[in-house]
Amino acid sequence: MTSTTTIASTMQDDFQLTIPAILRHGSTVNGRSECVTWLGNRARHTSYAEIARNAERLAAALTALGIETGDRIGTFCWNNQEHLEAYYAVPGMGAVLHTLNIRLPVAQVAHVVNHAEDRMVIVDGTLLPLFAQAVPELTTVEAVIVVGAGDVSVLGAMRVLHYDELLAGQEPGFDWPSVDEKSPALICYTSGTTGDPKGVVYSHRSTFLHALSGQAATLTGATDADRILTFVPMFHVNAWGIPYGAFMSGATLHMPGPFMTPEPICAFVRAERSTLAAAVPTIWQGILQYGQQHDIDLSSLRMGTSGGAAAPRSLLETFENRYGLRIIQGWGMTETSPVGGMAHPPAGVELGTAEEMDWRTKSGRVTAGVEMRITDDSGAELPWDGRSVGEIEVRGPWITGAYHRDPAPGKFHDGWLRTGDIGTIDDRGYFQITDRSKDVIKSGGEWISSVELENLLAGSPDVLEAAVIGIPDQKWSERPLACVVLAESAVSDAATISAALAEYLVGKVARWQVPENWAFIGEVPKTTVGKYDKKVLRARYSAGELDVLRLRD
C-alpha cells in the first residue's frame, strides 16, 4: 500500500555553516584553549575567548573604516595571534580574507593583490621592507594596517594604520552580521609554478566542512588535549585548515611567528610540549639535519603530518627509529582546501613493521567528503586496481570548481577538478601519486616515476636531496636526469658516485628506469611553499647550465 502523506526533514536545515559559528563554539566551549605565539625565547599565551574579543574589535574597526560585505582584506603576516584574529574577524564580518604568500616574487605579490582587488592589507612590521617593494604597483589598496613595530617610512605615501591602535579604539561585542554559508570567506592563490598564480575562493560552508573533517581519527583526530604546532604557513591554504579545526576541537595552537628554522622550532616544541605538528617534507628534513648535530627533544609529539610533496620513506623511517615519531603523509592542493586524504595504515596492520611503512608511504587514503577517480588520456575512467595509471580527478564540497577571474580551460570538466597528478588507486581507496603531469618522464613509450626515483635516492646516505627531470633522448625520446645534492660525507669523484648511486637503484626499480644522466648541484630549487621547482632545473638544463655526466651510451 502506498503512503498518502508526504514526509520532510525535521532538521534545522537553515542553520548556516559559517566561520562565525566556528568562532562561537571555540570562544565558549573551548574558550580556555590558547593560541601560543613563540617570541624567540619565550611564548605569549592568549585564550580563545580573548582571541574572539579581539576579532570583534578588529571587525568593528574595519567596519568603521568603511569595509563592506565582499571587500577583500589581505594579510602579509607570520603565523601568530594577530593573524589568527584576522582569520575570524574578516570573514565573520562578511568580507573576504586574502592570505598573501610572503615568499612570492614581488611582481607576483603585486599581481595577486591587484587581481583580488584588496582594499587594505594587514602587514607584520618585520615584513614592511619586503611588502614595500610591491607598493608602487598596487592599484586598489587604500591603507596598510601594521602589526607590531616596523619602519613605516618604507611605505611612502601609502596610508598607514596601526593594528593595536585600531583594536584599542573599539570594544568587544561586535554584532556579527548574518552571512550566507555559500558566500565567499577566504581567497588563496596558487604558488604560480606555471604562469601567474590562480585564485581559489573558499566559501564559509566549504571551510566549515573541511575543518570538521580534519577532526576525524582518519585525519588528525585532534582533541582539546592536543597542542598543534602550525609551522605550515597561514598564507598556504589557510594553514591546511588547522586554525579553524582547532577552534572546533579545542586543541591549543602553537604559532612560531617568524621563527621558522629548525633551531627555534625545536626549542618551541621542547618548551611548550607540542603534541601534533604539520609541515612539508623540506621542514622535516631540516629538523633531521639539525638533530644530527644537536640534542633535540621531540618526545611530546604523538604524531606528525607531512604534505605538499612526497615524503621519502627514509625520512619517515629515520624519525620513527631515532625519535619515536610517527609521521603520516597526506595529500592536497590549494584547489582542495587542501586535505584530500591521509595515509593511515588500514586495520590489521602491525605497527612498526615494514608493511605498515608500505602503507604510510602511500600518498593518502581518500577521506570522506572527497570523491576521486583516475582517467586515461581519452578521459575514460580507470579501475581502482592499484595498477592502472592515470590522472587523478576529484570533486566534493571543499573542492573548487573554478578559479577567480580565470577560465583555466581544461582544468575543470563534468563537475570534476583535474589535479594534474598522475597515479593509481587501489580497491581500499589508497592512492599513490607517481608524478605530476608536467613532470612525467615517458621513455620508449613507458612511464618512469620521477617521484619514486627521488624518494629512493633520498634513502642513500650519500644524498641530501634529489630531483629527477626528463631530458630529450635521440633513441628513447626521453630519459631521466638525476640532479643530486650530495651529503657532506660523500667524498667520491662525480663519475664514481654516479655509478654507485645508479647501482644503489638497481633492484629497487627496473634496470631500464635507472638514470644514466647525473648532475651534482648545490641545492634543489624550491617553490615558495617548499616543493621542488623542476621547471627551474629544466630551464637550467636547456640553457646548458648543468654539468651532466652520462654513464653509458
Backbone torsions as a table, in degrees:
resi	resn	phi	psi	omega
1	MET	NA	131.4	-179.0
2	THR	-83.5	133.4	178.3
3	SER	-66.1	140.9	179.5
4	THR	-97.4	-4.9	179.7
5	THR	-105.7	150.1	176.3
6	THR	-91.9	162.7	179.5
7	ILE	-132.3	142.1	-179.7
8	ALA	-132.0	158.5	176.3
9	SER	-61.0	139.2	175.9
10	THR	-99.3	7.7	-178.3
11	MET	-78.6	159.1	176.5
12	GLN	-82.2	70.8	-171.8
13	ASP	-68.0	-11.9	179.9
14	ASP	-88.2	0.8	175.1
15	PHE	-63.4	127.5	-173.0
16	GLN	-91.1	128.7	178.1
17	LEU	-85.5	94.8	-171.2
18	THR	-131.0	165.6	176.0
19	ILE	-65.6	-38.7	173.3
20	PRO	-57.9	-32.8	177.1
21	ALA	-66.1	-38.2	175.7
22	ILE	-63.4	-43.5	-178.7
23	LEU	-63.0	-42.2	179.5
24	ARG	-59.3	-45.1	-179.8
25	HIS	-65.3	-46.8	-176.2
26	GLY	-65.4	-35.0	-175.4
27	SER	-84.4	-13.5	-179.9
28	THR	-109.3	-69.6	-179.6
29	VAL	-59.4	-40.8	-177.2
30	ASN	-113.2	28.0	-174.2
31	GLY	-61.8	-22.6	-179.3
32	ARG	-87.4	-12.2	174.2
33	SER	-65.5	164.2	-168.4
34	GLU	-131.4	154.0	162.5
35	CYS	-100.7	122.1	-178.2
36	VAL	-112.9	112.5	-179.3
37	THR	-100.6	126.0	-178.7
38	TRP	-81.5	131.5	-176.7
39	LEU	-109.7	14.6	176.9
40	GLY	108.2	-47.3	177.3
41	ASN	-137.4	4.4	176.2
42	ARG	-157.4	173.0	-175.8
43	ALA	-123.3	150.4	174.0
44	ARG	-107.4	123.4	-176.7
45	HIS	-104.9	128.0	178.5
46	THR	-136.0	128.7	-177.4
47	SER	-71.5	157.8	176.4
48	TYR	-63.9	-31.4	177.0
49	ALA	-62.2	-40.9	179.0
50	GLU	-72.0	-36.8	175.1
51	ILE	-56.4	-44.3	-179.8
52	ALA	-63.0	-41.7	179.1
53	ARG	-64.4	-39.7	177.7
54	ASN	-68.2	-35.1	176.2
55	ALA	-63.2	-37.5	176.7
56	GLU	-64.3	-42.6	178.4
57	ARG	-62.7	-43.7	-179.0
58	LEU	-64.7	-42.8	178.7
59	ALA	-61.4	-40.9	178.6
60	ALA	-64.4	-41.2	-179.5
61	ALA	-65.9	-42.4	179.3
62	LEU	-65.4	-38.1	177.0
63	THR	-62.4	-43.0	178.8
64	ALA	-63.7	-26.6	178.5
65	LEU	-83.3	-2.4	175.9
66	GLY	97.6	9.7	177.6
67	ILE	-72.7	132.5	-174.4
68	GLU	-121.7	174.1	178.9
69	THR	-54.8	130.6	177.8
70	GLY	88.7	-14.0	177.4
71	ASP	-65.9	146.8	179.6
72	ARG	-98.5	133.8	175.8
73	ILE	-120.5	121.5	179.8
74	GLY	-87.3	157.9	170.5
75	THR	-129.7	136.8	178.2
76	PHE	-129.6	74.9	-164.5
77	CYS	-140.3	164.0	172.0
78	TRP	-82.1	179.1	171.9
79	ASN	-79.7	105.2	180.0
80	ASN	-157.2	-179.8	-176.2
81	GLN	-59.3	-45.8	-176.7
82	GLU	-63.4	-38.4	178.1
83	HIS	-64.0	-40.1	178.1
84	LEU	-62.6	-39.7	178.5
85	GLU	-62.2	-39.2	177.3
86	ALA	-67.4	-32.5	177.7
87	TYR	-55.6	-32.7	-178.6
88	TYR	-98.6	-38.4	-175.4
89	ALA	-65.7	-48.0	-171.4
90	VAL	-67.4	-56.1	178.4
91	PRO	-67.9	-28.7	-179.7
92	GLY	-63.3	-31.0	-180.0
93	MET	-87.3	1.5	177.9
94	GLY	97.3	-3.3	175.0
95	ALA	-84.4	-175.8	-175.9
96	VAL	-123.9	124.4	179.9
97	LEU	-85.3	126.9	179.6
98	HIS	-115.4	102.2	-179.9
99	THR	-81.9	119.7	-175.2
100	LEU	-95.7	132.6	179.6
101	ASN	-73.4	111.7	-175.6
102	ILE	-71.3	-9.7	-178.6
103	ARG	-100.7	1.2	176.7
104	LEU	-69.1	150.8	170.6
105	PRO	-57.5	151.0	-175.1
106	VAL	-55.0	-41.9	-178.8
107	ALA	-62.1	-36.2	179.4
108	GLN	-75.6	-32.8	173.7
109	VAL	-58.8	-48.9	179.0
110	ALA	-60.8	-41.3	-178.6
111	HIS	-60.8	-47.8	-175.1
112	VAL	-72.0	-33.9	176.3
113	VAL	-63.5	-45.3	179.9
114	ASN	-69.5	-38.9	-178.6
115	HIS	-65.8	-39.5	177.8
116	ALA	-80.2	-15.5	-179.6
117	GLU	62.6	49.3	177.8
118	ASP	-63.2	133.5	177.2
119	ARG	-87.1	-35.0	178.1
120	MET	-140.6	157.8	177.4
121	VAL	-133.3	129.2	174.5
122	ILE	-89.2	120.7	-172.5
123	VAL	-124.4	130.8	173.9
124	ASP	-66.5	136.7	-176.9
125	GLY	-56.0	-33.9	179.7
126	THR	-70.4	-15.9	-177.6
127	LEU	-102.5	3.6	-178.0
128	LEU	-57.2	-45.2	179.8
129	PRO	-59.4	-35.1	179.4
130	LEU	-71.8	-47.6	-179.3
131	PHE	-65.3	-34.7	-177.4
132	ALA	-58.9	-27.6	-180.0
133	GLN	-64.0	-26.5	180.0
134	ALA	-89.5	-17.4	-172.8
135	VAL	-54.3	-44.1	-178.4
136	PRO	-59.9	-20.6	-177.4
137	GLU	-96.9	-3.0	-176.1
138	LEU	-80.4	133.5	-175.2
139	THR	-111.0	-14.5	-174.4
140	THR	-120.0	-12.9	-174.1
141	VAL	-76.7	126.8	-178.6
142	GLU	-96.5	-25.8	-177.1
143	ALA	-160.8	154.2	173.7
144	VAL	-113.3	128.8	177.4
145	ILE	-100.2	116.7	-172.3
146	VAL	-97.1	127.4	176.8
147	VAL	-97.6	119.9	178.0
148	GLY	78.1	-168.8	-176.4
149	ALA	-82.1	150.0	177.4
150	GLY	176.7	161.8	-179.0
151	ASP	-84.2	96.1	-176.2
152	VAL	-73.6	-12.2	-179.6
153	SER	-62.9	-23.5	-179.0
154	VAL	-67.7	-14.3	-179.1
155	LEU	-84.8	-4.2	177.4
156	GLY	64.6	-129.5	-175.7
157	ALA	-84.6	-0.8	-180.0
158	MET	-60.5	137.0	177.0
159	ARG	-64.7	133.4	-177.3
160	VAL	-118.3	130.3	173.0
161	LEU	-122.6	155.9	-177.7
162	HIS	-113.4	128.1	-174.7
163	TYR	-54.4	-51.4	-176.8
164	ASP	-60.9	-39.0	-179.3
165	GLU	-68.3	-38.4	178.1
166	LEU	-61.7	-44.3	-179.4
167	LEU	-68.8	-38.0	-179.0
168	ALA	-64.9	-25.1	-178.9
169	GLY	-84.4	1.8	-177.9
170	GLN	-127.5	161.9	176.4
171	GLU	-112.4	153.7	173.3
172	PRO	-62.6	166.5	177.6
173	GLY	105.8	21.7	178.5
174	PHE	-58.5	136.4	179.9
175	ASP	-86.0	92.6	-177.3
176	TRP	-60.1	132.4	178.7
177	PRO	-71.9	162.5	174.7
178	SER	-81.9	110.8	-178.9
179	VAL	-105.4	144.2	177.9
180	ASP	-75.3	135.4	-176.7
181	GLU	-62.0	-21.2	-179.3
182	LYS	-93.8	2.1	179.4
183	SER	-78.9	157.3	-178.3
184	PRO	-67.9	141.1	-179.1
185	ALA	-123.2	-37.8	-172.5
186	LEU	-144.6	151.7	173.9
187	ILE	-137.4	131.6	174.2
188	CYS	-126.1	149.2	176.9
189	TYR	-109.4	144.2	176.2
190	THR	-63.3	167.1	-173.7
191	SER	-76.7	-4.8	172.4
192	GLY	72.1	36.9	179.8
193	THR	-72.6	-21.2	175.3
194	THR	-131.0	98.7	-178.9
195	GLY	80.0	-166.2	-179.3
196	ASP	-68.6	148.6	175.6
197	PRO	-58.1	150.7	-178.4
198	LYS	-116.1	138.7	-175.9
199	GLY	-87.3	133.4	174.8
200	VAL	-115.7	122.1	-176.4
201	VAL	-104.3	118.0	-179.5
202	TYR	-94.0	141.1	176.4
203	SER	-89.8	167.9	173.6
204	HIS	-60.3	-43.4	-178.1
205	ARG	-62.8	-46.3	-178.5
206	SER	-64.1	-37.6	-179.8
207	THR	-67.5	-42.5	179.1
208	PHE	-61.9	-50.4	-176.6
209	LEU	-65.9	-39.5	178.4
210	HIS	-63.4	-44.0	179.2
211	ALA	-64.9	-39.6	179.8
212	LEU	-64.2	-40.6	-178.7
213	SER	-63.9	-32.6	-177.2
214	GLY	-65.7	-15.8	-179.4
215	GLN	-81.1	-12.0	-178.5
216	ALA	-65.3	148.9	178.3
217	ALA	-64.6	-21.3	177.0
218	THR	-74.0	-10.4	173.7
219	LEU	-114.3	-97.9	-179.2
220	THR	-104.3	-26.6	-178.4
221	GLY	61.4	34.5	-176.7
222	ALA	-68.3	144.4	175.1
223	THR	-133.4	-179.1	-179.8
224	ASP	-73.1	-3.1	173.8
225	ALA	-85.0	-9.6	-175.8
226	ASP	-90.4	154.2	173.2
227	ARG	-129.1	108.1	-168.8
228	ILE	-97.4	117.4	175.8
229	LEU	-82.3	114.2	-176.2
230	THR	-103.9	76.1	172.4
231	PHE	-94.3	7.5	160.2
232	VAL	-74.4	127.4	-170.7
233	PRO	-62.5	145.6	177.5
234	MET	-69.2	-15.1	175.3
235	PHE	-85.0	-6.7	-176.1
236	HIS	-104.4	97.8	-179.9
237	VAL	49.9	47.7	175.0
238	ASN	55.1	41.4	-179.8
239	ALA	52.0	40.3	178.5
240	TRP	60.1	24.2	178.4
241	GLY	79.0	2.0	-175.2
242	ILE	-61.9	-42.9	-179.3
243	PRO	-59.9	-31.0	177.4
244	TYR	-80.8	-40.9	177.9
245	GLY	-62.2	-34.7	-178.9
246	ALA	-64.7	-38.2	177.8
247	PHE	-68.6	-25.3	175.6
248	MET	-75.5	-45.8	-173.8
249	SER	-86.5	-23.4	-174.6
250	GLY	88.6	4.3	177.1
251	ALA	-64.0	138.1	175.6
252	THR	-72.0	142.3	179.4
253	LEU	-99.9	127.7	174.4
254	HIS	-103.7	112.3	-175.1
255	MET	-107.4	118.6	-174.8
256	PRO	-82.6	-3.2	-177.7
257	GLY	57.2	-139.4	-178.9
258	PRO	-81.4	0.6	-174.3
259	PHE	-91.6	77.0	-170.0
260	MET	-106.5	9.9	179.3
261	THR	-95.1	163.7	-172.9
262	PRO	-55.9	-40.4	-175.5
263	GLU	-61.0	-54.7	179.4
264	PRO	-68.6	-31.0	177.5
265	ILE	-61.4	-46.0	-179.9
266	CYS	-66.1	-35.6	176.5
267	ALA	-65.6	-39.3	178.0
268	PHE	-61.6	-48.8	-179.8
269	VAL	-59.4	-44.6	-178.9
270	ARG	-63.7	-42.2	-174.7
271	ALA	-75.4	-40.7	-172.3
272	GLU	-105.6	-2.7	174.2
273	ARG	57.3	56.9	175.6
274	SER	-58.3	145.7	179.0
275	THR	-111.4	-24.5	177.7
276	LEU	-130.5	147.7	177.6
277	ALA	-146.6	138.6	-178.8
278	ALA	-125.3	128.3	-177.7
279	ALA	-158.9	166.7	173.0
280	VAL	-83.6	160.3	-175.9
281	PRO	-57.1	-33.7	-178.4
282	THR	-65.2	-32.7	175.6
283	ILE	-68.1	-46.4	178.1
284	TRP	-59.3	-41.7	179.3
285	GLN	-62.4	-39.8	178.8
286	GLY	-63.0	-38.3	177.6
287	ILE	-65.5	-40.6	176.9
288	LEU	-59.6	-46.8	-179.2
289	GLN	-62.6	-40.9	178.1
290	TYR	-63.9	-39.3	-179.4
291	GLY	-66.9	-19.6	177.3
292	GLN	-68.7	-26.0	-176.5
293	GLN	-110.9	-8.9	-174.7
294	HIS	-137.5	155.6	177.0
295	ASP	-83.5	111.5	179.7
296	ILE	-118.9	151.4	-177.0
297	ASP	-119.7	106.6	177.8
298	LEU	-111.2	17.1	-171.3
299	SER	-65.9	-21.7	-179.8
300	SER	-76.5	-19.0	-176.2
301	LEU	-75.6	120.2	176.0
302	ARG	-86.4	-21.5	-179.7
303	MET	-164.1	147.3	168.7
304	GLY	-118.8	154.3	173.1
305	THR	-123.0	147.8	-179.0
306	SER	-132.0	135.9	-179.9
307	GLY	-154.9	179.3	179.6
308	GLY	93.9	-28.8	177.9
309	ALA	-164.3	164.0	-179.5
310	ALA	-66.8	134.6	176.6
311	ALA	-92.7	125.4	178.8
312	PRO	-60.0	143.4	177.5
313	ARG	-56.2	-39.3	-178.4
314	SER	-60.5	-34.7	178.9
315	LEU	-66.6	-46.5	179.5
316	LEU	-62.6	-41.8	-179.2
317	GLU	-66.7	-40.0	-178.6
318	THR	-65.6	-42.8	178.5
319	PHE	-62.3	-40.5	-178.8
320	GLU	-69.9	-43.9	-176.7
321	ASN	-71.6	-38.4	-174.3
322	ARG	-87.0	-37.8	-173.0
323	TYR	-121.6	-1.6	-177.9
324	GLY	67.6	22.8	-176.5
325	LEU	-102.1	121.2	176.1
326	ARG	-88.4	119.9	175.5
327	ILE	-106.7	126.1	-179.6
328	ILE	-104.4	129.2	-178.1
329	GLN	-83.2	143.8	177.2
330	GLY	-134.1	170.8	-178.4
331	TRP	-135.4	144.0	173.9
332	GLY	-178.0	177.8	-178.9
333	MET	-145.0	163.9	171.2
334	THR	-53.6	-38.3	-177.4
335	GLU	-69.8	-14.6	-177.1
336	THR	-114.7	15.8	168.8
337	SER	79.6	-9.2	9.5
338	PRO	-117.3	-9.0	-163.2
339	VAL	-73.6	124.6	175.5
340	GLY	-114.4	-14.8	179.2
341	GLY	172.3	158.6	175.5
342	MET	-135.9	151.9	-170.0
343	ALA	-96.6	52.4	169.9
344	HIS	-67.6	135.8	179.9
345	PRO	-63.5	154.2	179.7
346	PRO	-74.8	168.6	178.7
347	ALA	-59.7	144.2	175.9
348	GLY	92.7	-7.1	179.9
349	VAL	-90.9	126.8	-176.6
350	GLU	-73.1	130.3	179.5
351	LEU	-64.7	145.5	176.1
352	GLY	81.2	6.3	-179.8
353	THR	-99.2	165.3	176.2
354	ALA	-62.9	-34.3	179.0
355	GLU	-63.7	-41.4	178.5
356	GLU	-61.0	-42.2	179.8
357	MET	-65.9	-32.4	175.9
358	ASP	-57.6	-41.4	-179.9
359	TRP	-72.7	-39.2	-176.7
360	ARG	-70.1	-19.0	177.3
361	THR	-89.3	1.1	168.8
362	LYS	-65.9	161.4	178.2
363	SER	-70.5	-30.4	179.1
364	GLY	164.7	175.3	171.3
365	ARG	-120.6	130.3	-173.6
366	VAL	-55.3	126.4	-178.8
367	THR	-87.6	153.8	177.8
368	ALA	-60.0	134.4	-176.1
369	GLY	104.9	-14.0	177.3
370	VAL	-118.8	132.4	172.6
371	GLU	-108.3	140.8	-174.6
372	MET	-134.3	148.6	172.0
373	ARG	-149.7	163.2	172.3
374	ILE	-121.7	144.7	-176.7
375	THR	-131.1	153.2	177.0
376	ASP	-88.2	-174.4	-175.4
377	ASP	-61.4	-25.0	-179.6
378	SER	-87.9	-6.1	-177.9
379	GLY	94.3	-0.5	179.5
380	ALA	-73.0	139.5	-179.2
381	GLU	-74.7	138.3	-178.2
382	LEU	-104.4	156.5	-176.5
383	PRO	-72.9	155.7	173.1
384	TRP	-85.2	76.7	-177.0
385	ASP	-119.2	2.1	179.9
386	GLY	75.1	1.8	-177.9
387	ARG	-123.1	-39.4	-177.1
388	SER	-67.1	128.6	-175.1
389	VAL	-107.0	130.2	177.7
390	GLY	-161.9	-173.5	179.3
391	GLU	-82.6	134.9	178.8
392	ILE	-81.0	131.3	175.8
393	GLU	-124.8	146.2	-177.2
394	VAL	-137.4	158.0	170.7
395	ARG	-151.1	160.0	-179.5
396	GLY	159.6	175.5	-173.2
397	PRO	-70.1	-15.0	174.7
398	TRP	-120.0	28.1	175.1
399	ILE	-107.3	130.6	-178.3
400	THR	-71.3	147.4	177.8
401	GLY	-109.3	4.2	-179.4
402	ALA	-170.0	170.2	170.7
403	TYR	-107.2	154.0	179.4
404	HIS	-68.8	116.8	176.5
405	ARG	53.4	40.8	179.4
406	ASP	-153.2	113.8	-175.3
407	PRO	-68.4	-29.3	178.2
408	ALA	43.5	64.2	-177.8
409	PRO	-57.7	135.9	177.7
410	GLY	88.8	-10.9	-178.2
411	LYS	-81.3	-29.2	-177.8
412	PHE	-127.1	138.2	176.1
413	HIS	-158.7	140.8	176.5
414	ASP	52.9	32.2	179.8
415	GLY	81.7	7.0	-179.0
416	TRP	-114.0	146.7	173.0
417	LEU	-95.7	125.3	173.2
418	ARG	-82.4	114.7	-172.7
419	THR	-78.9	-23.9	-173.2
420	GLY	83.1	-2.3	176.2
421	ASP	-90.3	136.0	178.6
422	ILE	-104.7	134.5	-179.8
423	GLY	-178.2	-163.9	-178.2
424	THR	-127.3	161.4	171.8
425	ILE	-133.8	138.3	176.9
426	ASP	-100.7	-179.5	-172.5
427	ASP	-75.4	-2.0	174.0
428	ARG	-102.9	1.8	179.0
429	GLY	87.4	11.4	172.6
430	TYR	-82.8	130.0	-179.5
431	PHE	-117.1	148.9	-178.9
432	GLN	-127.7	114.0	177.4
433	ILE	-83.7	126.0	-178.8
434	THR	-103.3	-17.3	179.5
435	ASP	-176.0	166.8	164.2
436	ARG	-88.5	149.7	-177.7
437	SER	-59.0	-32.8	-179.3
438	LYS	-80.4	-12.1	-177.3
439	ASP	-107.9	-8.1	-173.8
440	VAL	-62.4	142.0	-179.4
441	ILE	-108.5	120.3	179.9
442	LYS	-113.1	108.0	-173.7
443	SER	-116.4	117.9	-179.0
444	GLY	59.7	30.7	179.4
445	GLY	85.7	-3.7	-179.5
446	GLU	-113.6	145.5	179.9
447	TRP	-82.0	140.4	171.5
448	ILE	-118.6	129.1	-179.2
449	SER	-83.1	112.3	176.6
450	SER	-67.3	-33.7	-180.0
451	VAL	-64.0	-43.0	179.6
452	GLU	-63.2	-44.0	179.0
453	LEU	-62.7	-41.6	179.6
454	GLU	-61.9	-45.2	-178.4
455	ASN	-67.1	-36.5	177.8
456	LEU	-68.4	-43.8	179.2
457	LEU	-63.2	-34.5	179.1
458	ALA	-63.0	-19.7	178.5
459	GLY	-79.6	-10.0	178.0
460	SER	-78.4	135.7	177.8
461	PRO	-64.8	-15.0	179.5
462	ASP	-85.8	-5.6	-171.8
463	VAL	-115.9	129.7	174.2
464	LEU	-92.8	-46.8	176.8
465	GLU	-144.2	153.6	175.9
466	ALA	-149.7	133.1	174.1
467	ALA	-128.5	137.6	-176.3
468	VAL	-118.9	130.0	177.0
469	ILE	-125.2	162.0	175.0
470	GLY	-92.4	138.3	176.7
471	ILE	-127.1	153.5	-177.7
472	PRO	-61.0	144.4	178.0
473	ASP	-140.4	129.7	-174.5
474	GLN	-63.1	-36.1	-176.1
475	LYS	-87.7	-45.4	-171.3
476	TRP	-104.8	5.8	-178.4
477	SER	76.7	-46.2	-179.3
478	GLU	-155.0	143.0	177.2
479	ARG	-138.0	155.8	-180.0
480	PRO	-76.2	140.9	170.3
481	LEU	-115.5	118.8	179.5
482	ALA	-91.0	116.7	177.7
483	CYS	-101.5	113.0	-166.5
484	VAL	-119.6	135.6	168.3
485	VAL	-101.3	116.4	-175.8
486	LEU	-80.7	147.3	171.9
487	ALA	-71.0	158.0	-179.0
488	GLU	-60.3	-27.8	-177.5
489	SER	-74.6	-14.3	-179.2
490	ALA	-81.2	109.0	-172.3
491	VAL	-112.6	-1.6	-177.6
492	SER	-72.1	162.0	174.5
493	ASP	-71.8	166.2	-172.7
494	ALA	-58.8	-43.5	-177.9
495	ALA	-64.1	-41.8	-177.9
496	THR	-68.9	-45.0	-178.2
497	ILE	-69.1	-34.3	175.9
498	SER	-61.0	-47.8	179.7
499	ALA	-62.5	-39.7	-179.1
500	ALA	-66.8	-40.9	179.5
501	LEU	-69.5	-36.5	175.9
502	ALA	-62.5	-43.1	179.1
503	GLU	-66.0	-34.1	178.1
504	TYR	-59.9	-32.3	-178.5
505	LEU	-81.9	-21.3	-178.4
506	VAL	-61.9	129.7	-177.7
507	GLY	93.4	-21.3	176.8
508	LYS	-91.3	-30.3	171.5
509	VAL	-134.2	167.3	176.1
510	ALA	-59.4	143.6	-174.1
511	ARG	-58.0	-34.6	-178.2
512	TRP	-70.2	-14.2	177.7
513	GLN	-87.4	-12.7	-178.0
514	VAL	-68.5	127.1	-179.0
515	PRO	-64.3	140.5	170.6
516	GLU	-103.5	-7.6	-179.0
517	ASN	-108.6	128.2	-175.5
518	TRP	-134.9	142.3	174.0
519	ALA	-138.8	136.6	-179.4
520	PHE	-109.1	123.6	-172.1
521	ILE	-125.6	164.4	-178.5
522	GLY	-78.8	-30.2	-179.2
523	GLU	-162.4	142.5	173.7
524	VAL	-78.1	124.3	178.0
525	PRO	-61.5	145.2	-175.0
526	LYS	-130.1	155.2	175.6
527	THR	-78.0	179.1	-178.3
528	THR	-67.1	-15.4	179.1
529	VAL	-111.9	16.3	170.9
530	GLY	90.2	6.5	177.3
531	LYS	-84.2	154.9	175.4
532	TYR	-64.6	131.0	-178.4
533	ASP	-100.9	88.0	-172.8
534	LYS	-74.5	-20.6	178.5
535	LYS	-64.9	-31.3	177.1
536	VAL	-67.8	-42.0	178.2
537	LEU	-64.4	-40.7	178.9
538	ARG	-63.8	-40.0	178.7
539	ALA	-65.4	-40.3	179.1
540	ARG	-65.8	-37.6	177.3
541	TYR	-65.0	-47.0	-178.4
542	SER	-61.6	-31.7	-179.7
543	ALA	-84.6	1.1	179.9
544	GLY	74.3	22.0	-176.1
545	GLU	-89.3	-9.4	178.4
546	LEU	-99.2	132.4	176.9
547	ASP	-85.7	97.8	-172.7
548	VAL	-94.5	128.8	176.0
549	LEU	-104.4	126.0	180.0
550	ARG	-106.2	125.6	-174.9
551	LEU	-79.4	-34.5	-177.1
552	ARG	-151.7	164.2	177.2
553	ASP	-89.0	NA	NA
